[in-house]
């Protein structure tokens, strides 16, 4: 998934925990990577316009992405792959050239999620003609949640933290501690996380040049261009990493004013970092996780 995975677990079980989490992320990436032409996601994208039977994992991720799009009124949009390709992000980040090729003549992709049809009975997905999914962000968050579930189910580990490049979730509490102490990138504010998850979206890591113009990977679905909301990063706390990931991406796109309203509407807590400083939303840090 193009990121570093960290696992914290009881010392006597850490070796087994590492193997379980490594295997899980490998499984998810093999199904959901847009960079692998043989992945199930790539095959689904290639069949846009035709109803396609899919695995339960792909179906669940797409269904969750569409739920996120509806909840954020399209600020979180899983159908922006064509825009990312048009802007030069057409291969894994580590393989991008120093200066990507000029923008391709591809149609603006925003909003195509509204035309996706799901058939839960037969577990089939129909993408509109020309649509293509990029579910990397939400898949990463869902994989974090799934990793904690698997650690407990298969190894009986009820105290653990899994972090995938800033998207993290916790289960239980460290011995003798009342919380997990989590550092938020780009701030000097540690967070005492007792349960649930945090996800951070920001434009500082995945940046590249295209014809000398600086780009980043967080696309505004309303314009098809990298979001220019005035925020440099957003961290959202939620019950699950899936929810936190959707919220952080949407708020980064919307900006401080609309993003604050979104978090308040869904009773989520957030930390917004921008040119105006640092702003907290909701019960942060007193209570980081919504009920």
C-alpha positions as CSV (number, residue, x, y, z in Angstrom):
1,X,0.0,0.0,0.0
2,X,3.0,2.3,-0.4
3,X,3.4,2.9,3.3
4,X,5.1,1.6,6.4
5,X,3.0,-0.5,8.8
6,X,3.8,-0.4,12.5
7,X,2.4,-3.0,15.0
8,X,2.5,-2.6,18.8
9,X,1.6,-5.8,20.7
10,X,2.7,-7.7,23.9
11,X,6.5,-8.4,23.6
12,X,6.0,-12.2,23.9
13,X,3.6,-12.2,20.9
14,X,5.1,-9.5,18.7
15,X,6.7,-12.0,16.2
16,X,3.4,-13.8,15.6
17,X,1.6,-10.4,15.5
18,X,3.9,-9.1,12.8
19,X,3.4,-12.2,10.6
20,X,-0.4,-11.9,10.9
21,X,-0.5,-8.2,10.1
22,X,2.0,-8.5,7.2
23,X,0.0,-11.3,5.7
24,X,-3.3,-9.4,6.0
25,X,-2.0,-6.2,4.3
26,X,-0.5,-8.4,1.6
27,X,-3.9,-10.0,1.0
28,X,-5.7,-6.6,0.9
29,X,-3.1,-5.1,-1.5
30,X,-3.3,-8.0,-3.9
31,X,-7.1,-7.4,-4.2
32,X,-7.3,-3.6,-4.0
33,X,-4.2,-2.1,-5.5
34,X,-4.8,0.2,-8.6
35,X,-1.1,-0.2,-9.5
36,X,-1.3,-4.0,-10.1
37,X,-3.0,-4.8,-13.4
38,X,-3.8,-8.3,-12.1
39,X,-5.6,-7.0,-9.0
40,X,-9.3,-7.6,-8.7
41,X,-9.8,-3.8,-8.5
42,X,-8.0,-3.3,-11.8
43,X,-10.1,-6.0,-13.4
44,X,-13.3,-4.3,-12.1
45,X,-12.1,-0.9,-13.5
46,X,-11.4,-2.5,-16.8
47,X,-15.0,-3.8,-16.9
48,X,-16.7,-0.4,-16.4
49,X,-20.1,-0.5,-18.0
50,X,-20.6,-4.2,-17.3
51,X,-22.0,-5.8,-14.1
52,X,-19.1,-7.8,-12.5
53,X,-19.2,-10.4,-9.8
54,X,-16.6,-9.6,-7.1
55,X,-15.2,-11.0,-3.9
56,X,-16.6,-10.1,-0.5
57,X,-13.6,-8.0,0.3
58,X,-13.8,-5.8,-2.8
59,X,-17.6,-5.5,-2.4
60,X,-17.3,-4.4,1.2
61,X,-14.7,-1.8,0.4
62,X,-16.6,-0.4,-2.5
63,X,-19.8,-0.3,-0.4
64,X,-18.0,1.4,2.4
65,X,-16.5,4.0,0.0
66,X,-19.9,4.8,-1.4
67,X,-21.3,5.1,2.1
68,X,-18.5,7.6,2.8
69,X,-19.3,9.5,-0.4
70,X,-22.9,9.8,0.6
71,X,-22.1,10.8,4.2
72,X,-19.8,13.6,3.0
73,X,-22.0,14.7,0.1
74,X,-19.3,13.8,-2.3
75,X,-16.3,15.4,-0.6
76,X,-14.9,11.9,-0.3
77,X,-15.1,10.5,-3.8
78,X,-13.6,7.0,-4.7
79,X,-14.0,7.7,-8.5
80,X,-11.1,10.1,-8.9
81,X,-8.6,7.6,-10.5
82,X,-8.8,9.3,-13.9
83,X,-8.0,12.7,-12.3
84,X,-5.0,11.2,-10.5
85,X,-3.7,9.7,-13.8
86,X,-4.4,13.0,-15.6
87,X,-2.3,14.8,-13.0
88,X,0.6,12.4,-13.4
89,X,0.1,10.0,-10.5
90,X,-0.2,7.0,-12.8
91,X,2.3,4.6,-11.1
92,X,3.4,3.9,-7.5
93,X,4.7,7.0,-5.8
94,X,8.2,5.7,-5.5
95,X,8.3,5.2,-9.3
96,X,7.1,8.6,-10.3
97,X,9.7,10.6,-12.4
98,X,11.2,13.8,-11.2
99,X,8.8,15.7,-13.4
100,X,5.6,13.8,-14.6
101,X,4.3,14.0,-18.1
102,X,1.9,16.8,-19.2
103,X,-1.7,16.4,-18.3
104,X,-3.5,13.7,-20.3
105,X,-6.7,14.6,-22.1
106,X,-9.0,12.6,-19.8
107,X,-12.5,13.7,-18.8
108,X,-13.1,15.2,-15.3
109,X,-14.0,12.3,-13.1
110,X,-15.7,13.8,-10.0
111,X,-19.1,12.6,-9.0
112,X,-19.2,9.4,-10.9
113,X,-19.7,7.5,-7.7
114,X,-23.4,8.4,-7.9
115,X,-23.8,6.1,-10.9
116,X,-22.3,3.0,-9.3
117,X,-24.8,0.2,-8.8
118,X,-24.4,-2.5,-6.1
119,X,-26.2,-5.9,-6.1
120,X,-25.8,-7.2,-2.6
121,X,-27.7,-10.4,-3.3
122,X,-25.5,-11.5,-6.2
123,X,-22.4,-9.5,-4.9
124,X,-22.0,-7.7,-8.2
125,X,-20.8,-4.2,-9.0
126,X,-21.7,-2.0,-12.0
127,X,-19.4,1.0,-12.7
128,X,-20.7,3.6,-15.1
129,X,-18.9,3.6,-18.5
130,X,-15.6,5.3,-18.2
131,X,-15.5,5.3,-14.4
132,X,-12.6,3.9,-12.4
133,X,-12.1,3.5,-8.7
134,X,-9.2,4.4,-6.4
135,X,-9.9,3.0,-3.0
136,X,-6.4,3.1,-1.5
137,X,-7.2,5.4,1.4
138,X,-10.3,3.8,2.7
139,X,-8.9,0.3,2.0
140,X,-5.9,1.2,4.2
141,X,-8.1,2.3,7.0
142,X,-10.3,-0.8,6.7
143,X,-7.2,-3.0,6.7
144,X,-6.1,-1.4,10.0
145,X,-9.5,-2.3,11.5
146,X,-9.3,-5.8,10.1
147,X,-5.8,-6.3,11.4
148,X,-6.9,-5.6,15.0
149,X,-9.8,-8.0,14.6
150,X,-7.5,-10.7,13.2
151,X,-5.0,-10.3,16.0
152,X,-7.6,-10.8,18.6
153,X,-9.4,-13.6,16.7
154,X,-6.4,-15.7,15.7
155,X,-3.9,-14.9,18.4
156,X,-6.0,-13.8,21.3
157,X,-4.2,-10.4,21.4
158,X,-6.6,-7.9,23.0
159,X,-4.1,-5.1,23.4
160,X,-2.5,-3.8,20.3
161,X,-2.0,-0.7,18.0
162,X,-1.7,-0.9,14.2
163,X,-0.5,2.1,12.3
164,X,-0.5,2.4,8.5
165,X,1.2,5.6,7.6
166,X,-0.8,7.8,10.0
167,X,-4.0,5.8,9.9
168,X,-4.1,3.9,13.2
169,X,-6.4,2.1,15.6
170,X,-6.0,0.7,19.0
171,X,-7.5,-2.2,21.0
172,X,-7.2,-2.3,24.8
173,X,-4.7,-0.3,26.8
174,X,-1.0,-0.6,27.4
175,X,-0.2,-2.3,30.8
176,X,-0.4,0.2,33.6
177,X,-1.5,3.0,31.3
178,X,-4.8,4.9,30.9
179,X,-4.3,5.6,27.2
180,X,-2.1,5.3,24.1
181,X,0.1,8.4,23.7
182,X,0.0,9.2,20.0
183,X,2.0,12.0,18.3
184,X,0.2,13.9,15.5
185,X,2.5,14.6,12.6
186,X,3.1,18.3,12.0
187,X,2.1,19.4,15.5
188,X,3.6,19.3,19.0
189,X,0.3,17.9,20.3
190,X,0.4,14.4,21.7
191,X,-3.0,12.7,21.9
192,X,-4.1,10.4,24.7
193,X,-6.1,7.8,22.7
194,X,-8.1,5.4,24.8
195,X,-10.0,3.5,22.1
196,X,-11.0,3.8,18.5
197,X,-9.0,5.3,15.7
198,X,-7.2,8.3,14.2
199,X,-6.5,9.1,10.6
200,X,-4.5,12.0,9.1
201,X,-4.8,13.4,5.6
202,X,-2.2,15.9,4.4
203,X,-0.4,17.1,1.3
204,X,3.2,17.1,2.5
205,X,4.1,13.5,1.7
206,X,2.8,12.6,-1.7
207,X,3.8,15.6,-3.8
208,X,5.3,15.6,-7.3
209,X,5.9,17.9,-10.2
210,X,4.0,17.8,-13.5
211,X,5.4,20.1,-16.1
212,X,7.0,22.1,-13.3
213,X,3.7,22.5,-11.4
214,X,3.6,21.0,-7.9
215,X,0.8,18.5,-7.4
216,X,-0.5,16.4,-4.5
217,X,-2.8,13.4,-4.2
218,X,-5.8,14.8,-2.4
219,X,-8.1,15.8,-5.2
220,X,-11.1,18.1,-4.9
221,X,-13.9,16.3,-6.6
222,X,-15.5,19.6,-7.5
223,X,-12.5,20.7,-9.6
224,X,-10.5,17.6,-10.5
225,X,-7.4,19.4,-9.2
226,X,-5.4,19.0,-6.0
227,X,-7.4,20.5,-3.1
228,X,-6.4,24.0,-2.2
229,X,-8.5,24.4,1.0
230,X,-5.9,26.2,3.0
231,X,-5.3,23.2,5.2
232,X,-1.9,21.4,5.4
233,X,-3.3,18.4,7.4
234,X,-6.4,17.1,9.1
235,X,-6.6,14.4,11.8
236,X,-10.0,12.9,12.6
237,X,-10.9,10.6,15.5
238,X,-13.7,8.0,15.1
239,X,-14.8,4.7,16.3
240,X,-13.1,3.0,13.4
241,X,-10.2,3.8,11.1
242,X,-12.5,3.5,8.1
243,X,-14.7,6.4,9.5
244,X,-11.7,8.4,10.5
245,X,-10.1,8.1,7.0
246,X,-13.2,9.2,5.2
247,X,-13.6,12.1,7.6
248,X,-10.0,13.3,7.3
249,X,-10.0,13.2,3.5
250,X,-13.3,15.0,3.2
251,X,-12.4,17.8,5.7
252,X,-9.0,18.4,3.9
253,X,-10.9,18.9,0.7
254,X,-13.6,21.1,2.1
255,X,-11.4,23.4,4.2
256,X,-11.8,24.6,7.7
257,X,-15.3,26.1,7.6
258,X,-17.2,23.4,5.7
259,X,-15.0,20.7,7.3
260,X,-15.9,21.8,10.8
261,X,-19.6,21.7,9.9
262,X,-19.1,18.1,8.5
263,X,-17.4,16.9,11.7
264,X,-20.0,18.5,13.9
265,X,-22.8,17.0,11.8
266,X,-21.4,13.5,12.4
267,X,-20.3,14.2,16.0
268,X,-16.6,13.5,15.2
269,X,-13.5,15.2,16.7
270,X,-10.8,16.7,14.6
271,X,-7.5,18.6,14.5
272,X,-7.2,21.0,11.6
273,X,-3.7,22.4,10.8
274,X,-3.4,25.3,8.3
275,X,-2.0,28.7,7.7
276,X,-4.2,30.1,10.5
277,X,-2.7,27.8,13.0
278,X,-4.2,24.7,14.7
279,X,-7.9,24.4,15.4
280,X,-9.7,21.6,17.3
281,X,-13.2,20.5,16.5
282,X,-15.6,18.6,18.8
283,X,-14.4,17.0,22.1
284,X,-10.7,17.0,21.3
285,X,-8.6,15.9,23.1
286,X,-10.9,15.2,26.1
287,X,-12.8,12.5,24.1
288,X,-11.3,11.5,20.8
289,X,-13.9,8.9,19.7
290,X,-17.5,9.5,18.9
291,X,-20.0,7.0,20.3
